[in-house]
Amino acid sequence: MPAKQQRFQEPEVGCCGKYFLFGFNIVFWLLGAVLLVIGLWAWGEKGVLSNISSLTHLSGLDPVWFFVVIGGIMSVLGFAGCIGALRENTFLLKFFSVFLGLIFFLELATGILAFVFKDWIRDQLNIFINNNVKAYRDDIDLQNLIDFAQEYWSCCGARGPSDWNLNIYFNCTDWNPSRERCGVPFSCCVKDPAEDVLNTQCGYDVRLKLELEQQSFIYTKGCVGQFEKWLQDNLVVVAGVFVGIAMLQIFGICLAQNLVSDINAVKANW
């Protein structure tokens, strides 16, 4: 009788994991490209791209940086993940997983350090907000961001309305010729539900009043304290968002490493 032939199944690259990783990353690649294009377009509209030295003129945060940095990172990671999965390129897949793992551990370390050094973080946040208060009129995007934060958290300045003394337009010095002297931006004002039209002059001269009188016109609590209160009130939601992001990162790393193992197994069989 002829000897029974044995057939061994050769290792294969899993198609499901490969194309799922490809689809998973192409979404982030396209989203990152959109954010990057928006950031570069905004810089172009400001004239920053034609005058690079103007980058150093703003002492506060330029919100366009968010779009450029986040968009750039997402584009690079998405490209590496997409092409690495589609072409079965182990170098790009390893780059993707290592870079994503590095971001994950940086986020984890930041969270731990923020919890351990809460007081130091609070002081740095005060300094950061006050630097942006100084630069309030220097950049329209920064101005809109500060106005949004003060309206959303019902606050004014880092510790209180007096922080607006740091801004050259709002300070109370005698030599300040600005009409906004001793005032605050309209975003500090307590909104009247009956008003249909926004009163952008509602904060004029308000800091000349006594503190008890100010409470009827503007928010007197600082944004740092209000932000901390908001975090405490929404702790479950904030933690859920961060856990969700972390799970996506771990999932992407596992998919990439599994695909690398399959590719190496197939190559070893050659």
LINSULMO-V519659 format. One record per backbone hydrogen bond with DSSP energy under -1.0 kcal/mol. NH is the residue of the N-H (numbers start at 1). CO is the residue of the C=O. If there is no record, write none. Layout:
NH&CO / NH&CO
This chain:
18&14 / 19&15 / 20&16 / 21&17 / 22&18 / 23&19 / 24&20 / 25&21 / 26&22 / 27&23 / 29&25 / 30&26 / 31&27 / 32&28 / 33&29 / 34&30 / 35&31 / 36&32 / 37&33 / 38&34 / 39&35 / 40&36 / 41&37 / 42&38 / 43&39 / 44&40 / 45&41 / 46&42 / 48&43 / 54&51 / 55&52 / 56&53 / 65&62 / 66&63 / 68&64 / 69&65 / 70&66 / 71&67 / 72&68 / 73&69 / 74&70 / 75&71 / 76&72 / 77&73 / 78&74 / 79&75 / 80&76 / 81&77 / 82&78 / 83&79 / 84&80 / 85&81 / 86&82 / 87&83 / 89&84 / 93&89 / 94&90 / 95&91 / 96&92 / 97&93 / 98&94 / 99&95 / 100&96 / 101&97 / 102&98 / 103&99 / 104&100 / 105&101 / 106&102 / 107&103 / 108&104 / 109&105 / 110&106 / 111&107 / 112&108 / 113&109 / 114&110 / 115&111 / 116&112 / 117&113 / 121&117 / 122&118 / 123&119 / 124&120 / 125&121 / 126&122 / 127&123 / 128&124 / 129&125 / 130&126 / 131&127 / 132&128 / 133&129 / 134&130 / 135&131 / 136&133 / 138&135 / 143&139 / 144&140 / 145&141 / 146&142 / 147&143 / 148&144 / 149&145 / 150&146 / 151&147 / 152&148 / 153&149 / 155&150 / 156&221 / 163&160 / 164&161 / 165&162 / 166&163 / 171&167 / 176&173 / 181&178 / 182&170 / 183&180 / 188&185 / 189&186 / 190&217 / 195&192 / 202&199 / 204&201 / 206&203 / 207&182 / 208&205 / 209&206 / 214&210 / 215&211 / 216&213 / 217&214 / 218&214 / 219&188 / 223&157 / 224&158 / 226&222 / 227&223 / 228&224 / 229&225 / 230&226 / 231&227 / 232&228 / 233&229 / 234&230 / 238&234 / 239&235 / 240&236 / 241&237 / 242&238 / 243&239 / 244&240 / 245&241 / 246&242 / 247&243 / 248&244 / 249&245 / 250&246 / 251&247 / 252&248 / 253&249 / 254&250 / 255&251 / 256&252 / 257&253 / 258&254 / 259&255 / 260&256 / 261&257 / 262&258 / 263&259 / 264&260 / 265&261 / 266&262 / 267&263 / 268&264 / 269&265
